[in-house]
C-alpha cells in the first residue's frame, strides 16, 4: 500500500512504520496518570462503597453534596473514566510529537552573502532603456530581492566614491525601501570608480563569519576606465569571492544628460554630446576574471534568476559533506483535532447547565 505525504512523495506502509517516532517521547510518561487515576477510583470504591451509615444519613439526591463526590453507579463511573482516558491519551500523544514522514532538503553552507554594487554615476541617467538606466537597474535589484530565498544581501552605491546603503542583512524589505535613495546626486564628483566599491565590499565581508560564502554583483553600464580592474577581480576570486556582473543599457547607447536646461547634455571637447554605450566586452571580461557570470538586464527576470542560481550553487556543501537533511512533517494536529472533536459534547452539556 502506497501513501502520499507532504510534497506528493509516495511512501509505502513499511517505510512509514520504519520512520515512525516521537520528537518528544518524554511526554509519554504522562500516560501513567491513567493507571494512577484507575487505582484511586478502585480504592475510593472499596472504602466508601459498602458504608450503609453514610447512605442512610440523608436522602440519595443530597449525598453528592455532602460527600463532595458523585454517587453514580460503578458502570457510569468507569464510562466517564474511559472517556477521560481516551482524551488524555490523545493529548499526550499529540504533545509527544508523532512523526512518520519527512522532506529531503538540500543544505546550504552557513552565511551565504551577496553584495550588490550599483553604479550611480551620471551615465546611468542615459535613456537608451526606459525610463533610464538607473531606474531600470533599481527594478532589476528589486526583482532579485523578491526572488531571493536564504541569501543575505547588502547594497553599495558607487560613482567617484562608494556609499554603503545597506550592510549585509536578511531584511529584503528594508533594502527595497533604500533603493529609492540611490541617485546620482548622492556624490558630488562624477565618474565610476569601481575599485573603491570593491575595497568597501571586501571590508564588509571581513566582518562576516569565516565559513561564509561571499559573492559580489556589479550593476553597471560598463563606463569604467580604471586600470587593473581585471586583476582585482582575479584577486577576489582567489579569495573565494566570486564577482557577477549585470549590464544595464544598450550597445547603441545615447547622450549623457547634463544638469538643468542650460546644459541638457554633457559635452566633450569638440562640443558634441557625450555618448555612453553599454560596454559589454569589458563587463564580460570582468565577470570572467571574477569567476562569475555576466547577464544583460532585461524585463523578463531570467537574468536575476541565473545570478541567484549561481550564488546558491556556490553555497552548496562540498562532496565530502552531507548534502541533505530531513525536515520532519509534524503530525500532532491530527490527534489534537480528534481530541477537540471528542470533547465537544462535554462543552455542550456544560452550556446546557447554564441554560444556553
C-alpha positions as a Markdown table, in Angstrom:
| # | Residue | x | y | z |
|---|---|---|---|---|
| 1 | Unk | 0.0 | 0.0 | 0.0 |
| 2 | Unk | 1.3 | 3.4 | -1.0 |
| 3 | Unk | 0.5 | 6.7 | 0.8 |
| 4 | Unk | 1.0 | 10.3 | -0.3 |
| 5 | Unk | 2.9 | 12.6 | 2.2 |
| 6 | Unk | 3.9 | 16.2 | 2.0 |
| 7 | Unk | 5.4 | 17.1 | -1.3 |
| 8 | Unk | 3.4 | 14.5 | -3.2 |
| 9 | Unk | 6.0 | 11.8 | -2.5 |
| 10 | Unk | 4.7 | 8.2 | -2.4 |
| 11 | Unk | 5.6 | 6.2 | 0.7 |
| 12 | Unk | 4.8 | 2.6 | 1.5 |
| 13 | Unk | 3.3 | 1.4 | 4.7 |
| 14 | Unk | 6.5 | -0.4 | 5.7 |
| 15 | Unk | 8.5 | 2.8 | 5.2 |
| 16 | Unk | 6.0 | 4.8 | 7.3 |
| 17 | Unk | 6.3 | 2.3 | 10.2 |
| 18 | Unk | 10.1 | 2.3 | 10.0 |
| 19 | Unk | 10.2 | 6.1 | 10.1 |
| 20 | Unk | 7.6 | 6.5 | 12.9 |
| 21 | Unk | 8.9 | 8.1 | 16.1 |
| 22 | Unk | 8.1 | 10.8 | 18.6 |
| 23 | Unk | 10.0 | 14.1 | 18.7 |
| 24 | Unk | 9.4 | 14.5 | 22.5 |
| 25 | Unk | 9.0 | 10.9 | 23.9 |
| 26 | Unk | 9.3 | 12.2 | 27.5 |
| 27 | Unk | 5.6 | 13.2 | 27.4 |
| 28 | Unk | 4.6 | 9.5 | 27.2 |
| 29 | Unk | 5.3 | 9.2 | 30.9 |
| 30 | Unk | 2.2 | 11.2 | 31.4 |
| 31 | Unk | 0.2 | 8.2 | 30.3 |
| 32 | Unk | 0.9 | 6.6 | 33.8 |
| 33 | Unk | -1.6 | 9.1 | 35.2 |
| 34 | Unk | -4.3 | 6.9 | 33.7 |
| 35 | Unk | -3.1 | 4.0 | 35.9 |
| 36 | Unk | -2.9 | 6.2 | 39.0 |
| 37 | Unk | -6.4 | 7.5 | 38.5 |
| 38 | Unk | -7.8 | 4.0 | 38.0 |
| 39 | Unk | -6.2 | 2.8 | 41.2 |
| 40 | Unk | -7.5 | 5.8 | 43.1 |
| 41 | Unk | -11.1 | 5.1 | 41.8 |
| 42 | Unk | -10.9 | 1.5 | 42.8 |
| 43 | Unk | -9.6 | 2.4 | 46.3 |
| 44 | Unk | -12.3 | 5.0 | 46.8 |
| 45 | Unk | -15.0 | 2.5 | 45.9 |
| 46 | Unk | -13.6 | 0.0 | 48.3 |
| 47 | Unk | -13.5 | 2.5 | 51.2 |
| 48 | Unk | -17.0 | 4.0 | 50.7 |
| 49 | Unk | -19.0 | 1.6 | 48.6 |
| 50 | Unk | -20.5 | -0.5 | 51.4 |
| 51 | Unk | -20.9 | 2.1 | 54.1 |
| 52 | Unk | -24.6 | 1.9 | 54.9 |
| 53 | Unk | -24.5 | 4.5 | 57.6 |
| 54 | Unk | -23.4 | 7.2 | 55.1 |
| 55 | Unk | -26.0 | 6.1 | 52.6 |
| 56 | Unk | -28.8 | 6.2 | 55.3 |
| 57 | Unk | -27.6 | 9.6 | 56.6 |
| 58 | Unk | -29.6 | 11.6 | 54.1 |
| 59 | Unk | -31.7 | 11.3 | 51.0 |
| 60 | Unk | -29.8 | 9.9 | 48.0 |
| 61 | Unk | -30.1 | 13.1 | 46.0 |
| 62 | Unk | -28.4 | 15.0 | 48.8 |
| 63 | Unk | -25.4 | 12.7 | 49.4 |
| 64 | Unk | -23.3 | 14.0 | 46.5 |
| 65 | Unk | -23.4 | 17.5 | 48.0 |
| 66 | Unk | -22.5 | 16.2 | 51.5 |
| 67 | Unk | -19.7 | 13.8 | 50.3 |
| 68 | Unk | -18.3 | 16.0 | 47.5 |
| 69 | Unk | -18.4 | 13.2 | 45.0 |
| 70 | Unk | -20.8 | 11.6 | 42.6 |
| 71 | Unk | -23.0 | 8.7 | 43.7 |
| 72 | Unk | -23.4 | 7.4 | 40.2 |
| 73 | Unk | -23.2 | 3.7 | 39.6 |
| 74 | Unk | -19.9 | 1.9 | 39.1 |
| 75 | Unk | -20.7 | 1.4 | 35.4 |
| 76 | Unk | -21.2 | 5.2 | 34.9 |
| 77 | Unk | -18.0 | 6.0 | 36.8 |
| 78 | Unk | -16.0 | 3.6 | 34.6 |
| 79 | Unk | -17.6 | 5.1 | 31.4 |
| 80 | Unk | -16.5 | 8.5 | 32.5 |
| 81 | Unk | -13.0 | 7.3 | 33.3 |
| 82 | Unk | -12.7 | 5.6 | 29.9 |
| 83 | Unk | -13.8 | 8.8 | 28.1 |
| 84 | Unk | -11.3 | 10.9 | 30.1 |
| 85 | Unk | -8.6 | 8.3 | 29.4 |
| 86 | Unk | -9.2 | 8.5 | 25.7 |
| 87 | Unk | -9.0 | 12.3 | 25.6 |
| 88 | Unk | -5.9 | 12.3 | 27.9 |
| 89 | Unk | -4.1 | 9.7 | 25.7 |
| 90 | Unk | -4.8 | 11.7 | 22.5 |
| 91 | Unk | -3.5 | 14.9 | 24.0 |
| 92 | Unk | -0.4 | 13.3 | 25.5 |
| 93 | Unk | 0.4 | 11.6 | 22.2 |
| 94 | Unk | 0.0 | 14.9 | 20.4 |
| 95 | Unk | 2.4 | 16.6 | 22.9 |
| 96 | Unk | 4.9 | 13.8 | 22.3 |
| 97 | Unk | 5.0 | 14.9 | 18.6 |
| 98 | Unk | 4.4 | 11.8 | 16.3 |
| 99 | Unk | 6.3 | 11.8 | 13.1 |
| 100 | Unk | 6.4 | 9.4 | 10.2 |
| 101 | Unk | 7.1 | 11.3 | 7.0 |
| 102 | Unk | 9.8 | 13.9 | 6.1 |
| 103 | Unk | 11.1 | 16.1 | 3.2 |
| 104 | Unk | 14.6 | 15.9 | 2.0 |
| 105 | Unk | 16.1 | 19.5 | 2.0 |
| 106 | Unk | 19.4 | 20.4 | 0.4 |
| 107 | Unk | 21.8 | 22.1 | 2.7 |
| 108 | Unk | 23.5 | 25.4 | 2.1 |
| 109 | Unk | 26.7 | 26.4 | 3.8 |
| 110 | Unk | 26.2 | 28.9 | 6.6 |
| 111 | Unk | 26.4 | 32.6 | 5.8 |
| 112 | Unk | 25.7 | 33.0 | 2.1 |
| 113 | Unk | 26.2 | 36.7 | 1.4 |
| 114 | Unk | 25.7 | 38.8 | -1.8 |
| 115 | Unk | 26.8 | 42.4 | -2.0 |
| 116 | Unk | 25.2 | 44.4 | -4.8 |
| 117 | Unk | 27.4 | 47.2 | -6.1 |
| 118 | Unk | 25.2 | 49.6 | -8.1 |
| 119 | Unk | 26.7 | 52.2 | -10.5 |
| 120 | Unk | 25.1 | 55.7 | -9.7 |
| 121 | Unk | 27.3 | 57.8 | -12.0 |
| 122 | Unk | 25.9 | 60.3 | -14.5 |
| 123 | Unk | 26.0 | 57.8 | -17.3 |
| 124 | Unk | 23.3 | 55.8 | -15.5 |
| 125 | Unk | 20.8 | 58.5 | -16.4 |
| 126 | Unk | 21.0 | 57.7 | -20.1 |
| 127 | Unk | 17.6 | 56.9 | -21.6 |
| 128 | Unk | 18.6 | 54.1 | -24.0 |
| 129 | Unk | 16.5 | 51.8 | -21.8 |
| 130 | Unk | 13.2 | 53.1 | -20.4 |
| 131 | Unk | 12.9 | 55.3 | -18.4 |
| 132 | Unk | 16.6 | 55.4 | -17.8 |
| 133 | Unk | 19.4 | 53.0 | -16.8 |
| 134 | Unk | 19.3 | 53.8 | -13.1 |
| 135 | Unk | 15.6 | 53.2 | -12.7 |
| 136 | Unk | 16.0 | 50.0 | -14.8 |
| 137 | Unk | 18.8 | 48.9 | -12.5 |
| 138 | Unk | 16.7 | 49.5 | -9.4 |
| 139 | Unk | 13.9 | 47.3 | -10.8 |
| 140 | Unk | 16.4 | 44.5 | -11.5 |
| 141 | Unk | 17.7 | 44.6 | -7.9 |
| 142 | Unk | 14.1 | 44.7 | -6.7 |
| 143 | Unk | 13.4 | 41.6 | -8.7 |
| 144 | Unk | 16.4 | 39.9 | -7.2 |
| 145 | Unk | 15.3 | 40.7 | -3.7 |
| 146 | Unk | 11.8 | 39.4 | -4.4 |
| 147 | Unk | 13.1 | 36.1 | -5.8 |
| 148 | Unk | 15.8 | 35.7 | -3.1 |
| 149 | Unk | 15.4 | 32.9 | -0.6 |
| 150 | Unk | 18.1 | 32.2 | 2.1 |
| 151 | Unk | 20.8 | 34.6 | 0.9 |
| 152 | Unk | 21.8 | 37.7 | 2.9 |
| 153 | Unk | 22.1 | 40.8 | 0.7 |
| 154 | Unk | 23.9 | 44.1 | 1.1 |
| 155 | Unk | 23.9 | 47.2 | -1.1 |
| 156 | Unk | 26.6 | 49.7 | -2.1 |
| 157 | Unk | 26.2 | 52.7 | -4.5 |
| 158 | Unk | 29.3 | 53.9 | -6.2 |
| 159 | Unk | 30.5 | 56.6 | -8.5 |
| 160 | Unk | 33.6 | 58.6 | -7.7 |
| 161 | Unk | 33.2 | 57.3 | -4.1 |
| 162 | Unk | 31.4 | 54.3 | -2.6 |
| 163 | Unk | 28.4 | 54.7 | -0.3 |
| 164 | Unk | 27.2 | 51.8 | 1.9 |
| 165 | Unk | 23.4 | 51.9 | 1.5 |
| 166 | Unk | 22.7 | 48.7 | 3.5 |
| 167 | Unk | 25.1 | 46.3 | 5.2 |
| 168 | Unk | 24.6 | 42.5 | 4.7 |
| 169 | Unk | 21.2 | 41.7 | 6.1 |
| 170 | Unk | 18.3 | 39.3 | 5.8 |
| 171 | Unk | 15.8 | 42.2 | 5.7 |
| 172 | Unk | 14.9 | 42.3 | 2.0 |
| 173 | Unk | 12.1 | 44.7 | 2.5 |
| 174 | Unk | 14.5 | 47.1 | 4.3 |
| 175 | Unk | 16.8 | 47.1 | 1.3 |
| 176 | Unk | 13.9 | 47.7 | -1.1 |
| 177 | Unk | 13.0 | 50.8 | 0.8 |
| 178 | Unk | 16.6 | 52.0 | 0.5 |
| 179 | Unk | 16.6 | 51.5 | -3.3 |
| 180 | Unk | 14.9 | 54.8 | -3.8 |
| 181 | Unk | 17.8 | 56.6 | -2.1 |
| 182 | Unk | 20.2 | 55.5 | -4.8 |
| 183 | Unk | 20.6 | 58.6 | -7.0 |
| 184 | Unk | 23.4 | 60.3 | -9.0 |
| 185 | Unk | 23.1 | 63.2 | -6.6 |
| 186 | Unk | 24.5 | 61.1 | -3.7 |
| 187 | Unk | 28.0 | 62.1 | -4.9 |
| 188 | Unk | 29.3 | 65.5 | -5.9 |
| 189 | Unk | 32.1 | 64.3 | -8.2 |
| 190 | Unk | 31.1 | 62.1 | -11.2 |
| 191 | Unk | 32.9 | 59.1 | -12.6 |
| 192 | Unk | 32.7 | 55.4 | -12.0 |
| 193 | Unk | 35.4 | 54.1 | -9.6 |
| 194 | Unk | 34.7 | 50.5 | -9.1 |
| 195 | Unk | 37.9 | 49.8 | -7.3 |
| 196 | Unk | 36.8 | 51.8 | -4.3 |
| 197 | Unk | 33.5 | 49.9 | -4.2 |
| 198 | Unk | 35.3 | 46.6 | -4.4 |
| 199 | Unk | 37.5 | 47.6 | -1.5 |
| 200 | Unk | 34.5 | 48.6 | 0.6 |
| 201 | Unk | 32.8 | 45.3 | -0.2 |
| 202 | Unk | 35.8 | 43.3 | 0.9 |
| 203 | Unk | 35.8 | 45.3 | 4.2 |
| 204 | Unk | 32.2 | 44.4 | 4.8 |
| 205 | Unk | 32.8 | 40.7 | 4.1 |
| 206 | Unk | 35.7 | 40.7 | 6.5 |
| 207 | Unk | 33.2 | 41.2 | 9.3 |
| 208 | Unk | 31.3 | 38.0 | 8.4 |
| 209 | Unk | 31.9 | 34.5 | 9.9 |
| 210 | Unk | 34.9 | 32.7 | 8.4 |
| 211 | Unk | 32.8 | 30.0 | 6.9 |
| 212 | Unk | 30.6 | 32.5 | 4.9 |
| 213 | Unk | 30.3 | 32.2 | 1.2 |
| 214 | Unk | 30.6 | 35.7 | -0.3 |
| 215 | Unk | 29.6 | 36.9 | -3.8 |
| 216 | Unk | 29.5 | 40.4 | -5.4 |
| 217 | Unk | 27.1 | 41.6 | -8.1 |
| 218 | Unk | 28.2 | 44.6 | -10.1 |
| 219 | Unk | 25.3 | 46.5 | -11.8 |
| 220 | Unk | 26.8 | 48.9 | -14.3 |
| 221 | Unk | 26.8 | 50.1 | -17.9 |
| 222 | Unk | 30.5 | 49.4 | -18.2 |
| 223 | Unk | 31.6 | 53.1 | -18.3 |
| 224 | Unk | 34.7 | 52.2 | -16.3 |
| 225 | Unk | 38.2 | 53.4 | -17.2 |
| 226 | Unk | 40.2 | 52.3 | -14.2 |
| 227 | Unk | 43.4 | 50.2 | -14.8 |
| 228 | Unk | 43.8 | 46.9 | -13.1 |
| 229 | Unk | 40.1 | 46.0 | -12.8 |
| 230 | Unk | 40.5 | 42.5 | -14.2 |
| 231 | Unk | 43.5 | 41.7 | -11.9 |
| 232 | Unk | 41.4 | 43.0 | -8.9 |
| 233 | Unk | 38.6 | 40.6 | -9.9 |
| 234 | Unk | 41.1 | 37.7 | -10.1 |
| 235 | Unk | 42.4 | 38.5 | -6.6 |
| 236 | Unk | 38.9 | 38.4 | -5.2 |
| 237 | Unk | 38.2 | 35.1 | -7.0 |
| 238 | Unk | 41.4 | 33.7 | -5.4 |
| 239 | Unk | 40.0 | 34.6 | -2.0 |
| 240 | Unk | 36.8 | 32.8 | -2.7 |
| 241 | Unk | 34.7 | 35.9 | -3.6 |
| 242 | Unk | 33.0 | 35.4 | -7.0 |
| 243 | Unk | 32.1 | 38.6 | -8.9 |
| 244 | Unk | 29.0 | 38.5 | -11.1 |
| 245 | Unk | 28.1 | 41.4 | -13.5 |
| 246 | Unk | 24.7 | 42.7 | -14.6 |
| 247 | Unk | 25.0 | 45.1 | -17.6 |
| 248 | Unk | 22.4 | 47.9 | -18.0 |
| 249 | Unk | 21.9 | 49.7 | -21.3 |
| 250 | Unk | 22.2 | 49.1 | -25.0 |
| 251 | Unk | 25.3 | 48.8 | -27.2 |
| 252 | Unk | 24.0 | 51.7 | -29.3 |
| 253 | Unk | 23.8 | 54.0 | -26.2 |
| 254 | Unk | 22.6 | 57.6 | -26.0 |
| 255 | Unk | 23.7 | 61.0 | -24.9 |
| 256 | Unk | 24.5 | 61.6 | -21.2 |
| 257 | Unk | 22.1 | 64.1 | -19.7 |
| 258 | Unk | 23.6 | 67.3 | -18.1 |
| 259 | Unk | 22.3 | 69.4 | -15.3 |
| 260 | Unk | 19.3 | 71.6 | -15.9 |
| 261 | Unk | 18.1 | 73.3 | -19.1 |
| 262 | Unk | 21.3 | 75.3 | -19.5 |
| 263 | Unk | 23.3 | 72.1 | -20.0 |
| 264 | Unk | 20.9 | 69.4 | -21.3 |
| 265 | Unk | 23.8 | 67.2 | -22.4 |
| 266 | Unk | 27.3 | 66.7 | -21.2 |
| 267 | Unk | 29.6 | 67.9 | -24.0 |
| 268 | Unk | 33.0 | 66.6 | -25.0 |
| 269 | Unk | 36.0 | 68.8 | -26.0 |
| 270 | Unk | 34.6 | 69.2 | -29.5 |
| 271 | Unk | 31.3 | 70.5 | -28.3 |
| 272 | Unk | 29.4 | 67.3 | -29.1 |
| 273 | Unk | 27.2 | 65.4 | -26.6 |
| 274 | Unk | 29.0 | 62.6 | -24.9 |
| 275 | Unk | 27.5 | 59.2 | -25.9 |
| 276 | Unk | 27.5 | 56.4 | -23.4 |
| 277 | Unk | 27.0 | 52.8 | -24.6 |
| 278 | Unk | 26.9 | 49.5 | -22.8 |
| 279 | Unk | 30.5 | 48.2 | -22.7 |
| 280 | Unk | 29.6 | 44.5 | -22.8 |
| 281 | Unk | 33.1 | 43.3 | -23.8 |
| 282 | Unk | 34.6 | 44.9 | -20.6 |
| 283 | Unk | 31.8 | 43.7 | -18.3 |
| 284 | Unk | 32.1 | 40.1 | -19.7 |
| 285 | Unk | 35.9 | 40.2 | -19.2 |
| 286 | Unk | 35.4 | 41.4 | -15.6 |
| 287 | Unk | 32.9 | 38.6 | -14.9 |
| 288 | Unk | 35.2 | 36.0 | -16.4 |
| 289 | Unk | 38.1 | 37.3 | -14.3 |
| 290 | Unk | 36.0 | 37.2 | -11.2 |
| 291 | Unk | 34.9 | 33.5 | -11.8 |
| 292 | Unk | 31.3 | 34.8 | -12.1 |
| 293 | Unk | 28.6 | 35.1 | -14.7 |
| 294 | Unk | 27.6 | 38.0 | -16.9 |
| 295 | Unk | 23.9 | 38.9 | -17.7 |
| 296 | Unk | 22.4 | 41.8 | -19.6 |
| 297 | Unk | 19.5 | 43.3 | -17.8 |
| 298 | Unk | 16.1 | 42.6 | -19.4 |
| 299 | Unk | 12.5 | 42.8 | -18.3 |
| 300 | Unk | 11.8 | 39.0 | -18.1 |
| 301 | Unk | 13.6 | 38.2 | -14.8 |
| 302 | Unk | 15.7 | 35.5 | -16.3 |
| 303 | Unk | 18.9 | 37.5 | -15.6 |
| 304 | Unk | 18.4 | 37.7 | -11.8 |
| 305 | Unk | 17.2 | 34.1 | -11.7 |
| 306 | Unk | 20.5 | 33.0 | -13.2 |
| 307 | Unk | 22.6 | 35.1 | -10.9 |
| 308 | Unk | 20.8 | 33.8 | -7.8 |
| 309 | Unk | 21.2 | 30.3 | -9.1 |
| 310 | Unk | 25.0 | 30.8 | -9.4 |
| 311 | Unk | 25.2 | 32.2 | -5.9 |
| 312 | Unk | 23.2 | 29.3 | -4.5 |
| 313 | Unk | 25.3 | 26.8 | -6.4 |
| 314 | Unk | 28.4 | 28.3 | -4.8 |
| 315 | Unk | 26.8 | 27.8 | -1.4 |
| 316 | Unk | 26.2 | 24.1 | -1.8 |
| 317 | Unk | 28.2 | 21.9 | 0.6 |
| 318 | Unk | 31.2 | 20.1 | -0.7 |
| 319 | Unk | 31.0 | 16.5 | -1.9 |
| 320 | Unk | 32.6 | 15.2 | 1.3 |
| 321 | Unk | 29.8 | 16.6 | 3.5 |
| 322 | Unk | 26.2 | 15.6 | 3.8 |
| 323 | Unk | 24.2 | 17.4 | 1.2 |
| 324 | Unk | 20.7 | 16.8 | 2.5 |
| 325 | Unk | 18.8 | 16.9 | 5.8 |
| 326 | Unk | 15.4 | 15.7 | 6.8 |
| 327 | Unk | 12.7 | 18.1 | 7.7 |
| 328 | Unk | 10.1 | 16.1 | 9.5 |
| 329 | Unk | 6.3 | 16.7 | 8.9 |
| 330 | Unk | 4.8 | 17.3 | 12.3 |
| 331 | Unk | 1.5 | 15.4 | 12.7 |
| 332 | Unk | 0.4 | 16.3 | 16.2 |
| 333 | Unk | -2.5 | 18.3 | 14.9 |
| 334 | Unk | -4.4 | 15.2 | 13.8 |
| 335 | Unk | -4.5 | 13.9 | 17.4 |
| 336 | Unk | -5.2 | 17.3 | 18.9 |
| 337 | Unk | -8.1 | 17.9 | 16.4 |
| 338 | Unk | -9.6 | 14.5 | 17.2 |
| 339 | Unk | -9.4 | 15.2 | 20.9 |
| 340 | Unk | -11.1 | 18.5 | 20.4 |
| 341 | Unk | -14.0 | 16.8 | 18.4 |
| 342 | Unk | -14.5 | 14.2 | 21.1 |
| 343 | Unk | -14.6 | 16.8 | 23.8 |
| 344 | Unk | -17.2 | 19.0 | 22.1 |
| 345 | Unk | -20.2 | 17.1 | 23.7 |
| 346 | Unk | -18.8 | 17.9 | 27.2 |
| 347 | Unk | -18.9 | 21.6 | 26.3 |
| 348 | Unk | -22.4 | 21.2 | 25.1 |
| 349 | Unk | -23.6 | 19.7 | 28.4 |
| 350 | Unk | -21.8 | 22.5 | 30.3 |
| 351 | Unk | -23.5 | 25.2 | 28.3 |
| 352 | Unk | -26.9 | 23.4 | 28.8 |
| 353 | Unk | -26.3 | 23.6 | 32.6 |
| 354 | Unk | -26.2 | 27.3 | 32.3 |
| 355 | Unk | -29.4 | 27.4 | 30.2 |
| 356 | Unk | -27.5 | 28.3 | 26.9 |
